[in-house]
């Protein structure tokens, strides 16, 4: 009876680790990309606004998701 609980816990832990890595990668890529695009005038301002406006909601979602996973793991 303990095995499924332990298995589920380790799966949840792996999801949290993967999510943490994804969030850090997203921050690096976003920061690097925004920096590179803002230095060079390589795309229209409207396109920049369209692309960059999607980063914040994506980052916000994954930050909240990671926090929720970590809270649930702490209460396990």
MDAnalysis code that builds the backbone (N, CA, C; Angstrom):
import MDAnalysis as mda
import numpy as np

u = mda.Universe.empty(228, n_residues=76, atom_resindex=np.repeat(np.arange(76), 3), trajectory=True)
u.add_TopologyAttr("name", ["N", "CA", "C"] * 76)
u.add_TopologyAttr("resid", np.arange(1, 77))
u.add_TopologyAttr("resname", ["UNK", "UNK", "UNK", "UNK", "UNK", "UNK", "UNK", "UNK", "UNK", "UNK", "UNK", "UNK", "UNK", "UNK", "UNK", "UNK", "UNK", "UNK", "UNK", "UNK", "UNK", "UNK", "UNK", "UNK", "UNK", "UNK", "UNK", "UNK", "UNK", "UNK", "UNK", "UNK", "UNK", "UNK", "UNK", "UNK", "UNK", "UNK", "UNK", "UNK", "UNK", "UNK", "UNK", "UNK", "UNK", "UNK", "UNK", "UNK", "UNK", "UNK", "UNK", "UNK", "UNK", "UNK", "UNK", "UNK", "UNK", "UNK", "UNK", "UNK", "UNK", "UNK", "UNK", "UNK", "UNK", "UNK", "UNK", "UNK", "UNK", "UNK", "UNK", "UNK", "UNK", "UNK", "UNK", "UNK"])
u.atoms.positions = np.array([
    [0.818, -1.201, 0.000],
    [0.000, 0.000, 0.000],
    [0.862, 1.267, 0.000],
    [2.043, 1.206, 0.567],
    [2.909, 2.391, 0.586],
    [3.533, 2.662, -0.763],
    [3.738, 1.631, -1.569],
    [4.470, 1.790, -2.826],
    [3.844, 2.822, -3.774],
    [2.527, 2.786, -4.024],
    [1.968, 3.815, -4.925],
    [2.155, 5.231, -4.386],
    [2.050, 5.398, -3.067],
    [2.237, 6.717, -2.483],
    [3.671, 7.184, -2.698],
    [4.614, 6.307, -2.440],
    [6.011, 6.675, -2.632],
    [6.304, 6.939, -4.099],
    [5.758, 6.115, -4.963],
    [5.965, 6.300, -6.399],
    [5.389, 7.650, -6.841],
    [4.196, 7.960, -6.377],
    [3.568, 9.238, -6.732],
    [4.390, 10.412, -6.204],
    [4.929, 10.256, -5.008],
    [5.742, 11.326, -4.423],
    [6.984, 11.585, -5.271],
    [7.660, 10.521, -5.690],
    [8.867, 10.695, -6.490],
    [8.561, 11.229, -7.886],
    [7.415, 10.882, -8.407],
    [6.994, 11.453, -9.693],
    [6.732, 12.944, -9.520],
    [6.039, 13.307, -8.458],
    [5.770, 14.725, -8.193],
    [7.068, 15.490, -7.971],
    [8.022, 14.862, -7.291],
    [9.327, 15.491, -7.079],
    [10.045, 15.726, -8.406],
    [9.957, 14.761, -9.293],
    [10.570, 14.894, -10.617],
    [9.895, 16.003, -11.417],
    [8.583, 16.112, -11.323],
    [7.855, 17.193, -12.001],
    [8.324, 18.539, -11.454],
    [8.493, 18.651, -10.151],
    [8.954, 19.895, -9.538],
    [10.364, 20.250, -10.016],
    [11.237, 19.266, -10.076],
    [12.605, 19.507, -10.540],
    [12.615, 19.952, -11.996],
    [11.823, 19.282, -12.808],
    [11.730, 19.632, -14.222],
    [11.159, 21.041, -14.385],
    [10.138, 21.349, -13.622],
    [9.508, 22.674, -13.685],
    [10.482, 23.766, -13.244],
    [11.257, 23.501, -12.200],
    [12.252, 24.460, -11.715],
    [13.292, 24.741, -12.808],
    [13.763, 23.681, -13.466],
    [14.734, 23.823, -14.550],
    [14.129, 24.596, -15.719],
    [12.899, 24.250, -16.076],
    [12.217, 24.928, -17.172],
    [12.078, 26.418, -16.877],
    [11.704, 26.747, -15.662],
    [11.507, 28.149, -15.293],
    [12.817, 28.927, -15.380],
    [13.899, 28.337, -14.912],
    [15.209, 29.001, -15.015],
    [15.622, 29.168, -16.471],
    [15.409, 28.144, -17.281],
    [15.728, 28.235, -18.715],
    [14.879, 29.302, -19.395],
    [13.613, 29.356, -19.045],
    [12.720, 30.367, -19.605],
    [13.209, 31.769, -19.259],
    [13.651, 31.970, -18.027],
    [14.166, 33.270, -17.614],
    [15.438, 33.639, -18.384],
    [16.331, 32.682, -18.541],
    [17.575, 32.939, -19.271],
    [17.288, 33.277, -20.727],
    [16.478, 32.458, -21.364],
    [16.161, 32.688, -22.781],
    [15.436, 34.013, -22.963],
    [14.485, 34.276, -22.096],
    [13.723, 35.518, -22.196],
    [14.632, 36.729, -22.025],
    [15.472, 36.702, -20.992],
    [16.380, 37.817, -20.730],
    [17.352, 38.007, -21.885],
    [17.944, 36.918, -22.334],
    [18.906, 36.986, -23.444],
    [18.234, 37.484, -24.713],
    [17.083, 36.929, -25.022],
    [16.377, 37.296, -26.248],
    [15.943, 38.761, -26.220],
    [15.374, 39.181, -25.111],
    [14.945, 40.576, -25.002],
    [16.138, 41.514, -25.114],
    [17.237, 41.161, -24.497],
    [18.432, 41.984, -24.561],
    [18.965, 42.076, -25.988],
    [19.038, 40.950, -26.664],
    [19.564, 40.927, -28.034],
    [18.667, 41.702, -28.987],
    [17.381, 41.545, -28.851],
    [16.446, 42.209, -29.757],
    [16.392, 43.708, -29.486],
    [16.509, 44.097, -28.228],
    [16.430, 45.522, -27.925],
    [17.689, 46.274, -28.362],
    [18.850, 45.583, -28.389],
    [20.086, 46.235, -28.821],
    [20.107, 46.481, -30.332],
    [19.587, 45.531, -31.053],
    [19.568, 45.653, -32.511],
    [18.151, 45.966, -32.961],
    [18.062, 46.767, -33.961],
    [16.749, 47.108, -34.497],
    [16.404, 46.099, -35.591],
    [16.153, 44.855, -35.168],
    [15.985, 43.771, -36.136],
    [14.537, 43.351, -36.347],
    [13.625, 43.907, -35.573],
    [12.216, 43.575, -35.803],
    [11.344, 44.772, -35.449],
    [10.196, 44.864, -36.088],
    [9.296, 45.991, -35.809],
    [8.834, 46.013, -34.346],
    [8.572, 47.185, -33.864],
    [8.151, 47.375, -32.471],
    [6.866, 46.604, -32.161],
    [5.950, 46.558, -33.101],
    [4.690, 45.834, -32.865],
    [4.938, 44.335, -32.665],
    [5.880, 43.785, -33.417],
    [6.218, 42.371, -33.267],
    [6.899, 42.116, -31.921],
    [7.800, 43.017, -31.524],
    [8.441, 42.897, -30.212],
    [7.393, 42.888, -29.104],
    [6.462, 43.830, -29.182],
    [5.413, 43.915, -28.160],
    [4.567, 42.646, -28.129],
    [4.263, 42.107, -29.289],
    [3.459, 40.898, -29.359],
    [4.192, 39.714, -28.736],
    [5.446, 39.560, -29.073],
    [6.235, 38.442, -28.541],
    [6.477, 38.605, -27.049],
    [6.948, 39.772, -26.636],
    [7.310, 39.982, -25.240],
    [6.100, 39.988, -24.309],
    [4.948, 40.342, -24.833],
    [3.750, 40.345, -23.988],
    [3.347, 38.928, -23.579],
    [3.827, 37.933, -24.296],
    [3.514, 36.540, -23.960],
    [4.457, 35.955, -22.912],
    [5.599, 36.561, -22.710],
    [6.554, 36.033, -21.743],
    [6.055, 36.173, -20.310],
    [5.514, 37.316, -19.980],
    [5.082, 37.570, -18.603],
    [3.990, 36.593, -18.148],
    [2.911, 36.390, -18.900],
    [1.906, 35.414, -18.453],
    [2.466, 33.992, -18.352],
    [3.341, 33.623, -19.264],
    [3.954, 32.298, -19.244],
    [4.815, 32.127, -17.996],
    [5.623, 33.128, -17.710],
    [6.476, 33.092, -16.521],
    [5.629, 33.081, -15.252],
    [4.598, 33.876, -15.225],
    [3.730, 33.959, -14.050],
    [3.042, 32.617, -13.792],
    [2.542, 31.986, -14.846],
    [1.885, 30.695, -14.697],
    [2.841, 29.656, -14.121],
    [4.021, 29.548, -14.717],
    [4.959, 28.515, -14.293],
    [5.529, 28.784, -12.893],
    [5.652, 30.042, -12.525],
    [6.081, 30.378, -11.165],
    [5.033, 29.907, -10.156],
    [3.775, 30.185, -10.449],
    [2.690, 29.744, -9.568],
    [2.559, 28.234, -9.523],
    [2.718, 27.599, -10.675],
    [2.632, 26.143, -10.758],
    [3.732, 25.489, -9.927],
    [4.951, 25.995, -10.047],
    [6.065, 25.462, -9.274],
    [5.832, 25.660, -7.778],
    [5.348, 26.815, -7.410],
    [5.076, 27.090, -5.995],
    [4.034, 26.111, -5.453],
    [3.000, 25.847, -6.234],
    [1.956, 24.924, -5.792],
    [2.497, 23.499, -5.657],
    [3.299, 23.070, -6.599],
    [3.892, 21.728, -6.515],
    [4.778, 21.620, -5.267],
    [5.603, 22.641, -5.038],
    [6.500, 22.607, -3.872],
    [5.717, 22.607, -2.560],
    [4.620, 23.352, -2.512],
    [3.778, 23.361, -1.303],
    [3.168, 21.992, -1.060],
    [2.684, 21.374, -2.118],
    [2.065, 20.050, -1.972],
    [3.104, 19.010, -1.558],
    [4.299, 19.120, -2.098],
    [5.359, 18.185, -1.707],
    [5.730, 18.361, -0.235],
    [5.740, 19.601, 0.214],
    [6.071, 19.868, 1.622],
    [5.016, 19.294, 2.568],
    [3.783, 19.260, 2.117],
    [2.688, 18.731, 2.959],
    [2.526, 17.218, 2.831],
    [3.234, 16.589, 1.910],
    [3.064, 15.165, 1.638],
    [3.329, 14.335, 2.848],
])
